[in-house]
Amino acid sequence: MNQFMQMSLANQKNTDASIKGLETQVGQLAKQMAQATQHGGAFIANTQSNPKEHCKAITTRSGNVIGEGVGDDIEVERKIVEEFEEEDDVVELEMEVELENKGDLVEKKMKKKK
């Protein structure tokens, strides 16, 4: 029983130390965010854009090639994505028109019943 209490106290001390460390880190982050907003509002980060906009193939130890040719036709892939997005926009507009028309029909039926 005595050993259990000693272990519990040790765990409690470790937990308290970890919490104190986390509180310090959160305080530092808050200070950094406050400084960033004072200096232009942008969060300071070490990000870099990827200079290569294509994927390369991966060759496994057994010699299998995975992803060969992926990204070779990046412009074609972009156009396809844009076409799908345009089609989605058209479908959304059509659905909105249908909903508006249904709403108008319901209103007309309600007026006729009165």
Secondary structure, DSSP 8 states (H G I E B T S, - for coil): -HHHHHHHHHHHHHHHHHHHHHHHHHHHHHHHHHHHHHTTS---------S--S---EE-TTS-EESTTTTTTHHHHHHHHHHHHHHHHHHHHHHHHHHHHHHHHHHHHHHHH-
